[in-house]
């Protein structure tokens, strides 16, 4: 095999019209490429030859790094890799059907996404207060970003059936809402002067890129950060991390990132959003999608069609939904799928 060719593994989503239904499938793809910039075009061509239309493509990983990082031995990746060569550089396998769009679709385009602009007054001047007396976040914003629904199950809680029956509450507990931050390292660095994101204490931080790309673009990559408040911290600011307080005071409102609320784990959230770092337009041209920048995101939530919005706000494989909250131009905006709301969260 020619050494100038690089082996990649990635996940893609493609659609196919089958009868009256537009079916969406997840594919695992092995690709042998000498030009990474042609990767998605070549995958699109290969899928089209089998009647599929490529919709989104995840980040490509080097085969050896993928195999090392995989929690289980990825037989599919190895089998696909053995099928490619310079004459047949693309091999793919259908992993699962994600969804079917047809007559059963019930959500109308105008109603799919709830976009709300929130009137959140700034904190009053606190220069005269001692540091332990200062509020770290406006109450309205704290509710929006960190409040939990009533009857939620904390990740550390153990639900006792007899206790639930004794209390008279027959409703099953609601899953805890996590709060994640997706932040642009370059814009964050411009404000703070140092990139400390990979070294935060007691906070789960994960680069959205992997392998060589994670190292090469370390200073400009998006990072996913678990900002979920620990139990008790919502009402006790002394339990809130220094990073939470720093980000809300110095970075929020400067287009450095967006907040995400979901019941999904951080690993599922990372996997979902990695799949939409590149999108394809109607002319089959590929573009980087900087969804973690509030400026383009504000246009997206008002202009994208429903199928594209669903790619951003829904993970149909894991049945997870995502609400995204951002601030640009001094206005805090939340965008939530109509079938999932964080608006009713209560402290």
PEMO-V30532 format. One record per helix or strand. SS is the DSSP state (hx for helix, st for strand). FROM is the first residue (numbers start at 0). LEN is the number of residues. If there is no record, write none. Layout:
# PEMO-V30532
ss=[SS	SS]
from=[FROM	FROM]
len=[LEN	LEN]
This chain:
# PEMO-V30532
ss=[st	st	hx	st	st	hx	hx	st	hx	st	hx	hx	st	st	hx	st	st	hx	hx	st	hx	st	hx	hx	st	hx	st	st	hx	hx	st	st	st	st	st]
from=[5	20	35	52	60	62	74	89	108	112	130	138	147	151	160	173	177	184	196	204	210	221	236	241	256	265	277	285	293	305	313	319	322	330	345]
len=[13	13	13	5	2	7	9	12	3	6	3	8	1	2	7	2	7	8	3	3	6	5	3	10	6	9	3	3	10	8	2	2	6	7	1]
